[in-house]
């Protein structure tokens, strides 16, 4: 994997770059649609590619490990061949799922023993097994195994968690270095900065991760309930320590405003379930603000969802028709809304890149944040 910076904003830390992978090029800043179980929920792969024009999607190691299982994925020739996606894939490590399964898992130095949310069966993840699982999945970008700390958590817990994440990282790197990709493309490994919302821990973790000289780095343990200003503070701190010449990935973030603010702090890559999850519930993100399409005010509004054309949906469907689909509980409503939101997110990061390159990002960002946060 190669990363090259193409431009920087004068008034902030925003940057535009280019990541080259075995499955193609990624222009940063970039948003990655979440394809938890190998599919972006409610959206055809062909639409994710051609209408949304996503350059990379995310898969989930925990979910793919449980279903369909590694045997099926390996027989298919990896996730790309299994789901028909021929562009880059990033897989998270399962660390967030370990965090979310706190009631049914046991964590120790070796790894994590957990119960499947599907059938209650017991399984274990170790740094080595997680690396091997991601080798089998065939992700272009693999994440190191970590523990995602909850918010709030006390200092001692956050430090203990960070320390074990660092020790697990050494084992991840060792296993990664002694194994080869299973398919005909290279794979990169990204470590994850942890440390909760404690500045000294974040500094230690960012320094440790930076010292590993990985091909890219991630910031984890944020967007888990902490105030947005605290998230930005930790992000800015970490971005000031992580290498300038490597991509930075802020995991699980977020709203359009979160993404714009974090781009300004030096983040290059984002993922979040919000475009599709909120879309399925009738919330639409547009360049002029947020729409709850279920509201009666849209019942006779025959204007397009986002009149200036940030989405393929805009040239086909009105607000009134989309509201009708939701009221009638037609599956198509959630599909259209999800597709629109994904298109908007990809439009947003694409516009951010253009403004970084032409030197107008900070002025544009100030206007856009006011627009995208208002309720219509």
Buried (B, 14 or more C-beta within 10 A) or exposed (E): BEBEBEBBBEEBBBBBBBBBBBBEEBBBBBBBBBBBBBBBBBBBBEBBBEBBBBBBBBBBBBBBBBEBEBEEBBEBEBBBBBBEBEBBBBBBBBBBBBBBBEEEBEBEEEBBBBBBEEEEEEBEBBBBBBBBBBBBBBBBBBBBBBBBBBBEBEEEBBBBBBBBBBEBBBBBBEBBEEEEBBBEBBBBBBBBBBBBBBEEBBBBBBEBBBEBEBBBBBBBBBBBEBEBEBBBBBBBBBBEBBBEEBBBBBBBBBBBBBBBBBBBBBBBBBBBBBBBBBBBEBBBBBBBBBBBBBBEEBEEBEEBBBEEBBBBBBEEBBBBBBBBBBBEEEEBBBBBBBBBBBBBBBBBBBBBBEBBBEEBBBEBBEEBBEBBEEEE
